[in-house]
Amino acid sequence: MKMWRCTVCGLLYEGENPPEACPRCGAPAEKFELVPEETAGIIERARKTNQLHCDLLAELAKIEAIADAGIEDNLDPGCLRTFTKAKEAVRLVRQFSVAEVRVHVNKNKWG
């Protein structure tokens, strides 16, 4: 299967030929370029890791909500310290993951 990229909006389309019009922005088929096979392979390979980053970010949001609830509950200094540390860790890991996603986007590994 070939991979095509809309040069107007960046949408990736998979098929033997580009669509008659971009499903996202409506650009005509002439605005699609064939993604080189090597690049398409990199994008396909990176999809699993990209999804894992999305899953990780979703789980971090859940952990942050738990930490916020624990901070609000403020049962005792030990609990407060634990939930505060958890929230700090979430922020750091989120920054790592978002930075890695940016790397993937900049290297055309996102699609």
N, C-alpha and C positions, 0 to 999 in steps of 0.2 A: 504494500500500500504506500502511495506517495504522500508526502506532507507538503502543504502549500501554506504560505504566510501572506496575509493581506498587508500590502505595503502602506495602507491608509491607517488601519487600526491595530495591526499586529495579530489578529486572530489566526490561529493555526487551524487548518482544515485538512482532514485526511480523506483521500479518495484518489482515483486514477487521474481525474482532471479537477481543476478548481471549480467551485460553484459558479453558476451564472452571475450571481450577485452575492456579496459577502452577507452572511446571515446577521452579522453584528452591525455593520455600518452601511451596507447597501452598495459598496464599491463594485464596479463591474469586474468580470473575470480577468480582464487585462491587468488589473491592479494586484493580482496574486503572483508571487514568485515561488518557484519550486525550491523547497528547502533541500540543500545538499544532503545526500544519503548519510554521510558521516554525522552531520549536525542533527539530522532526524534521529539517528541512533542514540546520540547523546541525550536528546530531549526524552526519548522513550525510556532510556535507562534511568534518567533522573526523576521520572514521574513517581516512582515508588518513594524515594527519599523526600521529594517535595510533599507528597501526601503525609509522610511521617512527620514532617515539620508542621503541617496544618493540624494534624492530630495532637502533637505535642502542645502547640499553642492553645488548642481548645482545652486540653487537660490542665494546663497552667492556669487558665481562667477559672476553672473549678477550684483548684487549690487556693488561688488567691481569694476567692469568695469564702472558703472555709477559714483561711487565715484571718480575713476581715471579721468574720463572725466570732472567732476566738479572741481577737483583740477587743472587740466590742464587749464580749462577755466579761473579760478581765477578771477571771476567778482569783488568780493569785500571781505574784511576780514571775514564778517559773513558767506558768502557762502563757502569760503575756510575752515573755522572752521567746518561747518556742514559736508562737504564732507570728511574732514580729520577724524572727529569723526566717521563717517559712516564706513570708511575704517578700523579704529581701532576696531570697534565693529565687523565687519566681521571677522577679524583675530581672535578675541577672541572666537566668536561663532564657527568658523571653528575648532579651537583647541579643544573646548569642544566636538564637534560632532565626530571628528577623535578619540579622547581619548575614547569616548563611544564605537565606532566601534571596537577599539582595545580590549576593555573589552569583547565585544560580541565574537570576534574571539578567545580570550583566554579561554572563557567559552564554546566554541563550540556552540555558538548561531548563527553562521554565516553559511549560506548554501543556 
